[in-house]
Amino acid sequence: MCKMLTDKTAGTPLERFSRYAVIVNRNYTSLNGQCRNITFERAVSLGRDIRYNNRNLFAERQWRYQKCTQTGLFTPTYANNQPFGQAVSEEYFLKGCEGYFGPEFNRSLILKGHDELITNYAGLDVKNTNIVYTQGSFDPWGKYGFNTDPNPGAHVIIINGGGHTPDMGAPAATDIAGVTQARARIRQLIRQWISAGAVPLVG
């Protein structure tokens, strides 16, 4: 993606982005090259589709459910120093929650779920063990995660040069060294936990 978007010999920035969008549209959505309907109504209809074989990754129903019941983490365009205007408000995302899951999925539910999340998992004071957190050094979500081990039994791996969740994909010859090293460390930790046998639950 980065190579395509930064190759100045491949046309204007808009033309390069258009080529990237075509690849995404053909390979990672159920549209198979058709024009993409980007209306709110279309997004909600995709999110309501609960068929197991729904291959439209942009519906992101599972992640949306977590946002609509626990984390919020919406991305409105309030800030002045950004290129997207200020038309996308928090209310837009809240209406999306109701559209995906029903009218009871509202601001009150999110706030309640957030409080329970902090209570159950101790916020930044994590005492649970046998956990590994990964953070890409270029991940814009990185500020929401740990950058150092929160306790001796919970491990943080910073993936140098990595973006958002690069270690979650299938291994490929094009993986950067940081991703390969992170996966190796994750395997090592999991082997240690399994070989140690049953451990008391903490937290």
N, C-alpha and C positions, 0 to 999 in steps of 0.2 A: 504494500500500500504506500509506504513512505517513498519508495523509489518511483512509483508511478506519479505520485502527487508532486514530487520535487524535480522531475525531469523536464527542464525548461525547453528541451528540443521537441517535446510531445504536444506542444500547443499552449494555449493560454491556461491560467489556473482553472477557469471554468471548464474548459475542454478536458483537462486532465481529471478533474473531479467527476465529470460526466462519464468518462471511461471507467473510472473506479466504480461509480454507481451502477453501471451496466453489469459489471462482474458480480457485484453483490446481488443485484436483482435476479440474475440468471442462476446463481449458484446457492444462495442462502435464503431464498424466499420461495413461496409456492407459486409465484407469478410466472416463472419460467420465461422471462423476457417481455412480458406484457407491461403496459404502462402501469405505473404505481399510483394508486389512489391514496392520497395522503390526508384525507379529511378525518376529522375527529370521529365521525360515525363509522368510517371504515376501520380505524384503529380499534374502536370498541368492539366491532363485530369480530375482528380477528382475535381479540382477547377473550371473547366468550366461547371460542371454539375449543372444546376440551377433548377432542378426539386424539387418541394416542399417536396416530399417524400424521397429525398436523405438523408439517415440516417448516412452517413459517416462523423462523427464529425471531422475527421482529415483534411477534405477539408477546414474547417474554412473559407469559402468564405467571410462571412460578416466582420469578423475581418481582413482578408487579404485586403479587399477593403478599410477599414479605414487606414490600414498601407500603402497601395499603393496610397492613395489620400491625407493623412493628417499627419500621425504621424511618418512614417518610423518605428522606433522601431524594426529594424532588429537585428538579433543576430548572427553576423559573429564571426568566431573563430580566431580573431587577437591576443588575449592576450596570453602571454607565459605560465602563471600559470593556465592551464586548461587541461583537459584530451582528448579534441576532435580534436587535430591537428589544422592545419591552412588552411585547404582546402576550408572552406566555407567562401566566401567573400561577401562583400556588393553587388557586381555585380551579384552573384547568386540569391539574393533576388530580385534585380531589374529585372532580366530576368524572374523570377517567376511572377512579376506583369504584365509584358507584355504578358506572357503566359496565365495567368488567364483572363485578361481583354482587351488586345489589345496593339498595339505598342505605343499608345498615353499615356499609363500609365508608365511614365518614371521618371527619377530623377527630371526633371524640374517641372512636375506635382506635385510631392510630396513636393518640396520646396515651390511652389506656395500655395498649400493647407495648408502647415504648417504655412506660414505667415498669411493666412486668419484665421486659427484656433486661433492663438495668438491674432489677432486683434479682432475677434468676441467675444472671451471668456476671454480676458484680461490677459492671461497668469497666473501668480501667483497672480495678483492683482484682484481677483475675486470679483465682486460687486453683482452678481446674488444671489438671495435668494431662499428659499424653496428647498434646495439641501441637500442631504446626501451623503457623501463619506465614503466608508468602506475600511479598510486596514487590511489584516491579518498580524500579527506580524512576521510571517515566509514567507511572500510573497516576492519572489525575485524582483517583480515589484514594491514593496512598495516605493522605493526611488523616483519613478516617480509621486507619489501622495502626497496629503496633510497629515501631521501628527498632525496639529492643525487646528482649525476652521479658515478659511480665512476671515470670517466676521460673525457677530452675527446671520445672517439668513442662513448660510451654515455650516453644521455640519459634523464633522469627527468622525467616530467610529473606534477605533483600536480594532481588534478582537484578544485577547490574545490567542496565540497558533494556530491561523488560518493561512492557506496557501493562495492560490490565489482564490479570490471570493468565499469563503466558504458559505457566506450568500445567494448566488444566487440559490443554489440547493433547492430541496424539503426538508422540515423538516424530520428528521429521529431520531430514538431512539439513534443512535450512535453519534449524534451531540455533539460537545464539548460545555461546558457552555458558552464560549465566543460567539459562533455562535447563540445560543438560546437567549442570552442577546442582541446581536446586532439586531436580527430580532424584538425583543420586542420593542427596542428603535426606530427602523425604523417605525414600526406600529404606535407608539405613535406620532412621528413627522408628519406622513402623516395624521393622524386623526386631529391633531392641524391645519394643513394647510387647510384641507377640511372644518373644522368647522369655520375657520376664514372667509370663503367666498372668493370672488374675491379679488385679490391683484394686485397692479400696477406692470407692468413688469419693471424690473430693468436690465440694462446691454445692 
